[in-house]
Amino acid sequence: MRSANAIAANASDGTQAEHSGRGEEPGSSGRDEASRVIYIGQLPHGFYEEQLKGFFDQFGLVTRLRVSRNKKTGKAKHYAFVEFQSPEVATIAADAMDNYMMFKQKLRVNVVKSADIHPLLFKGANKKFHAIPRQKLSREQHNRERTAEEDMLRVKKAIAKDKKRQHRIKAAGIDYEYEPLQTLMPLTSVHKKFK
């Protein structure tokens, strides 16, 4: 299982470091008392930025929070980081919420040591997530109106590909005749200059 400190150190670049243990247990003497950031692991589905802010405001003022998400799909990775205004509140929240059952899942909450907090840990924090409609954007890009030059370039590429296909068929020893793509294209006018 990954520790909160290992995840916090690598959360900004997307890598996940393995660690031998879960980290310090609540109430242990090795915890950094000056830290205001807590790690929340095993978040249930549907418990995201807005719900975290509302829930952890009962302990004290939440200054920043970030739910880790997949960069491509935007789906939550089921862990988050919350920063409180004071370190005492962070310690109380971590002690109270560690091993707390929420929607059939046991939360893992630790205070993250100040030395392990990456400078970009809260990059993009306090923003509501909006999914990027990648399929729609791709479809619009594919179906957009093309200029005459772009259209001519597509036709040239298709004709060149068709010629290569004909050569491969002949090279394979297959006797197959079909109407080339070039004959199906409309004829263009050719301007000749006379002397």
C-alpha positions as CSV (number, residue, x, y, z in Angstrom):
1,M,0.0,0.0,0.0
2,R,1.2,3.5,-0.8
3,S,1.9,6.0,2.0
4,A,0.5,9.5,2.0
5,N,4.0,11.0,1.9
6,A,5.1,8.9,-1.1
7,I,1.9,9.9,-3.0
8,A,2.2,13.6,-2.0
9,A,5.8,13.7,-3.2
10,N,4.9,12.2,-6.6
11,A,1.3,13.5,-7.1
12,S,2.2,16.4,-9.3
13,D,4.0,14.4,-12.0
14,G,1.5,11.5,-12.0
15,T,4.0,8.8,-10.8
16,Q,3.2,6.5,-7.9
17,A,6.0,5.4,-5.6
18,E,5.6,2.2,-3.6
19,H,6.3,2.3,0.1
20,S,6.7,-0.5,2.5
21,G,4.0,0.7,5.0
22,R,1.0,2.9,5.3
23,G,3.0,5.6,7.0
24,E,2.6,6.9,10.5
25,E,-0.4,5.8,12.5
26,P,-2.7,8.5,14.0
27,G,-1.3,9.8,17.2
28,S,2.3,8.7,16.6
29,S,5.1,10.9,17.7
30,G,6.8,10.9,14.2
31,R,4.2,13.2,12.7
32,D,5.2,16.7,11.6
33,E,3.1,19.0,13.7
34,A,3.6,22.1,11.5
35,S,1.9,20.6,8.5
36,R,-1.6,21.8,7.5
37,V,-2.1,19.2,4.7
38,I,-3.9,15.9,5.1
39,Y,-4.0,12.9,2.7
40,I,-7.4,11.2,2.3
41,G,-7.2,7.7,0.7
42,Q,-9.9,5.3,-0.5
43,L,-12.4,8.0,-1.3
44,P,-15.8,6.5,-2.3
45,H,-17.2,7.2,-5.8
46,G,-19.2,10.4,-5.9
47,F,-17.3,12.1,-3.0
48,Y,-15.4,14.7,-4.9
49,E,-14.4,18.4,-4.5
50,E,-17.7,19.9,-3.5
51,Q,-18.6,17.1,-1.1
52,L,-15.0,17.1,0.5
53,K,-15.2,20.9,1.1
54,G,-18.6,20.6,2.7
55,F,-17.6,17.7,4.9
56,F,-14.2,18.9,6.1
57,D,-15.4,22.5,6.8
58,Q,-16.9,21.1,10.0
59,F,-13.3,20.7,11.4
60,G,-12.1,24.2,10.3
61,L,-11.5,26.5,7.4
62,V,-10.4,24.5,4.3
63,T,-8.0,26.7,2.3
64,R,-7.2,24.3,-0.6
65,L,-8.2,20.9,-1.7
66,R,-7.4,18.7,-4.7
67,V,-8.9,15.4,-5.8
68,S,-6.4,13.4,-7.9
69,R,-7.8,12.6,-11.3
70,N,-6.7,10.8,-14.4
71,K,-5.4,13.4,-16.9
72,K,-7.0,11.7,-19.9
73,T,-10.4,10.6,-18.7
74,G,-10.9,12.9,-15.7
75,K,-12.0,10.1,-13.5
76,A,-11.0,10.3,-9.8
77,K,-8.1,8.2,-8.5
78,H,-9.9,7.9,-5.1
79,Y,-7.5,10.0,-3.1
80,A,-7.3,13.7,-2.2
81,F,-5.3,16.3,-0.4
82,V,-6.9,18.9,1.9
83,E,-5.1,21.9,3.4
84,F,-6.5,23.6,6.5
85,Q,-5.8,27.1,7.8
86,S,-4.1,25.8,10.9
87,P,-2.0,22.6,11.6
88,E,-4.0,21.8,14.8
89,V,-7.2,21.4,12.8
90,A,-5.4,19.2,10.3
91,T,-4.2,16.9,13.1
92,I,-7.7,16.8,14.7
93,A,-9.3,16.0,11.3
94,A,-6.8,13.3,10.5
95,D,-7.2,11.6,13.9
96,A,-11.0,11.8,13.7
97,M,-11.4,10.6,10.1
98,D,-8.8,7.8,9.9
99,N,-10.5,4.4,9.6
100,Y,-13.9,6.2,9.3
101,M,-16.5,4.2,7.3
102,M,-18.1,6.1,4.5
103,F,-20.3,4.5,1.9
104,K,-18.9,1.0,2.7
105,Q,-15.3,2.2,2.4
106,K,-12.8,2.8,5.2
107,L,-11.1,6.1,4.8
108,R,-7.3,6.4,5.3
109,V,-6.4,9.8,6.5
110,N,-2.9,11.0,7.5
111,V,-1.2,14.3,8.0
112,V,1.4,14.8,5.3
113,K,4.8,16.0,6.5
114,S,5.8,19.5,5.4
115,A,9.0,18.2,3.9
116,D,7.1,15.7,1.7
117,I,4.7,18.3,0.2
118,H,5.6,18.9,-3.4
119,P,5.4,22.6,-4.6
120,L,2.9,21.6,-7.3
121,L,0.7,19.4,-5.1
122,F,-2.2,21.9,-5.2
123,K,-1.8,22.8,-8.9
124,G,-5.4,23.3,-10.2
125,A,-6.8,23.2,-6.7
126,N,-10.2,24.6,-5.7
127,K,-11.6,24.3,-9.2
128,K,-14.7,22.3,-10.1
129,F,-13.8,19.6,-12.6
130,H,-15.3,20.0,-16.0
131,A,-14.9,17.0,-18.3
132,I,-13.4,17.8,-21.7
133,P,-15.7,16.3,-24.4
134,R,-12.8,14.8,-26.4
135,Q,-15.0,12.7,-28.7
136,K,-17.1,15.7,-29.6
137,L,-14.0,17.8,-30.3
138,S,-12.5,15.0,-32.4
139,R,-15.7,14.6,-34.4
140,E,-15.9,18.3,-35.1
141,Q,-12.3,18.4,-36.2
142,H,-12.9,15.4,-38.5
143,N,-16.1,16.8,-40.0
144,R,-15.1,20.4,-40.4
145,E,-15.3,22.1,-43.8
146,R,-12.1,21.9,-45.7
147,T,-10.5,24.5,-48.0
148,A,-10.0,23.7,-51.6
149,E,-6.2,23.2,-51.0
150,E,-6.8,20.8,-48.2
151,D,-9.3,18.9,-50.3
152,M,-6.9,18.6,-53.2
153,L,-4.2,17.4,-50.9
154,R,-6.5,14.6,-49.6
155,V,-7.3,13.6,-53.1
156,K,-3.6,13.4,-54.1
157,K,-2.9,11.3,-51.0
158,A,-5.7,8.9,-51.8
159,I,-4.6,8.5,-55.4
160,A,-1.0,7.8,-54.4
161,K,-2.2,5.2,-51.9
162,D,-4.3,3.6,-54.6
163,K,-1.4,3.4,-56.9
164,K,0.7,1.7,-54.2
165,R,-2.1,-0.8,-53.6
166,Q,-2.2,-1.6,-57.4
167,H,1.6,-2.2,-57.4
168,R,1.4,-4.5,-54.3
169,I,-1.4,-6.5,-55.9
170,K,0.7,-7.0,-59.1
171,A,3.9,-7.8,-57.1
172,A,2.0,-10.5,-55.2
173,G,1.2,-12.2,-58.5
174,I,-2.6,-11.6,-58.3
175,D,-4.3,-10.9,-61.6
176,Y,-6.9,-8.4,-60.5
177,E,-8.2,-5.5,-62.5
178,Y,-10.3,-2.7,-61.0
179,E,-11.0,0.8,-61.9
180,P,-8.3,3.1,-60.4
181,L,-9.4,5.9,-58.1
182,Q,-7.9,8.5,-60.4
183,T,-10.5,7.7,-63.1
184,L,-13.3,8.2,-60.6
185,M,-12.2,11.8,-59.8
186,P,-13.8,14.6,-61.8
187,L,-11.6,16.0,-64.5
188,T,-10.1,19.4,-63.9
189,S,-9.6,21.9,-66.7
190,V,-6.1,22.4,-68.0
191,H,-5.1,25.8,-69.2
192,K,-2.8,25.8,-72.2
193,K,-0.8,28.7,-73.5
194,F,-0.4,29.1,-77.2
195,K,2.4,30.9,-78.8
